[in-house]
Amino acid sequence: MSGGLTQRALEHAIENDELQLYYQPKISLISGMVIGAEALVRWNQASGDIIAPSVFIPLAEKSGLLHDITVGLLDKAVEAVVKVKRHHSGLALSINVAPNDLESHTISEHIKHYLDKGVINANDLQIEITESAAMGNFEQIHDDLVRLTNLGIHVLMDDFGTGYSSIDRLSQLPFSALKLDQGVVKRMGTSRQNLNVVKASISMARELRMTSIAEGIESAAVYNFLMVNGCEEAQGFFISRPIELQQFISFIEQSHAFEGSQIGRIHQTVHNILYHRKCLFDVVFCDRIGAKACLPSVMDPDISASLEDSRLGSWYFGIGQQLSGMVPFDSLEQPIRDLHKLSNEILHREYDKHRNGKQETALSRMDSLVNQIVSLLHALESALLLKQSEPSLL
């Protein structure tokens, strides 16, 4: 089929509106609810044949038609957002873009126009760019990704795990989410190494304060593994194939049996607490040996002064509140507040490290609180595990 494709045929397809968007639903692994979809282009030929983007996008790039295609598809995605919002609010549609469109500021200008006109809100639309495209065109796309982020648009790195991301460069681009490549996700069932790569990617997303999204989920076993290991969002044939817009709207309205659990988030919070302790420990260590012998970033760790925005409180005072009423959860609030207060005292050196052993007292108190919080989190994790329906965890 691809051998017969020509530039003229593609131009004809654009003129006759043969390039259509299909929507693959995304599910929250925390709530089990539909939270949006990825918009995927398909070429619906007059003959009835459907051509995948992997076949015609290279031709579009080579012939210089990709720019026009992207702009046209963005318009379709915005139209879809408007239609979906008539039925359901709080859902986001994501669309893929190419580096050239970012370098020319076409995408950000187009989106800004829709935002300024009030056609869509920033939370309605997300932008995806592949890892290889992002890393291979870092300088060209950086400014526009920052601009999109400043507009409130979430930018997702697609196909993470297939390229050669530098952690340094990754941290310099304003991505809000990492989408784990479907090939890596699919292979983890037969490869322990791939399974560890997925777990490490989820952990890295957490450390970079990004959402982790898994693609290519084709079985309940994969879905459940990702759910209990802290991955936050999912898409794949197990959930749904890409479908037309009206089918997607109907899909949202249906009653689905997708599991959702905070077990993975609790597991992440345990790591956050231990990481928090390590940051504070490093500050005290630097006080002991002298600030000149330490990196400035170590002396000023990423610990928010606001409890609700901190690693300690963002989960508890956010989505964690859905667990209110469970004894281990309700017991967490006071030690979390106490640890946050103590953390700020340590950060601002509100103790006398040369007299009365106050620094040692602060460290001892910190460890006591950390142990208490971790113990309660483990109890909460066990309680949720026992509440979860057994078949979904096999």
C-alpha positions, 0 to 999 in steps of 0.5 A: 500500500505504501509503495503507491502513495504519492505526494499528489495523493496526499495533497488530494487527501488533505483537500478532501478531508480524508485525514481524520482523528481517532481517539484512544481513551486514557484511564486514571490508574488511581480512580479507574475513570476516563480522564481523556484521550490521545488524538491519533490521525488515520488516512481514510481513503475513498476506497475504504482503506485506512492507512496508518500514520507510520506509512504516510507521515514520512511522506508528509515530512519529505514533501513539506506537507506535515505543517499543513496536516498538523495545523488542520489536525489541531483545528479538528482536535479543538473542535473535538474538545468543544464537542466533548465538553458539551457532554463531560468536563474535566477531560483532556485531549492530547495531540502529537506535534513535530519539532518544525511546528514548535520551532516555527511557533506555529503550534503555540500561536495557534493554541494561544489564539484559541485560548484568547478567544475562550474557545478552550481552556488550557487544561482541555488540550495537551501536546505530545512530542516523541523522546527522539524528536525532543532530544534530537531538536533540543535547541529548536523546540525549547523556547516553544515548549516553555511558551506552551507551558507558560500558557498552561498547556501540559507537554508530554514526552511520548515514546519514552524509553526508545530514545537516548534521553540525557537526564540533564536535558530532560530536566531542562525541558518543561514536560509534565508527563512521561509516556512509557513506550508501548514496546517497553511496556509490552516486553516487561511481561517476558523480560525482567530487565524491561520490567525494571526499566518500567519501574525505574521510569515511573520512579524517575517521573516521580522524582522529576515531578512528572506524571507517568503514563503507560501506553500499549496495555493489552492485558489485565496483568499489565494494567494491574502491575502498573496500577500497584507500582505507582503509574498514574495513567494508562492507554492501550487495547485492553482499555480501548482501540482508537475510536471515532469521536462519537464513539469516544463520547459514548465510551465515557458515558458507559459504566466500565469495570476498570480498577483504580487504586491508590496503592501505587501512590502510597508506595510513592509517598513512602519513597518521597518521605525517605527522600525528604529525610535524606535531603534534610540529613544532607543539610545537617551534614553540610552544617557539620563540615561547612557550607563551602565544602558542599554544593549550593543545591544541597544546602537549599533542597527542593522542599516547599515552605507550603505543606500542601505543595510539598512532597509530604503534603501534596498527596495527603491533602490532594487525592489522598483525601479520598481515603479519609475515614481509614484509620491509618490515613486519618492518623497521618495528618498530625505527624505529617504536619509535625515533620513539615514544621520540624523540616523548616526548623532544620532548613532555617537552622533554628537550633543551636548546633554547638549547645545542648545537643539541639541538632541531635534532638532535631535529628532524633525527632525527625527519624521518629516522625519519619518512622511513624509516617512510613509505618502508617503508610505501610499499614494503609497500603496493606489495608487497601490491598486487602480491600482490593478485589482479588481477581484484579491483583492476580 
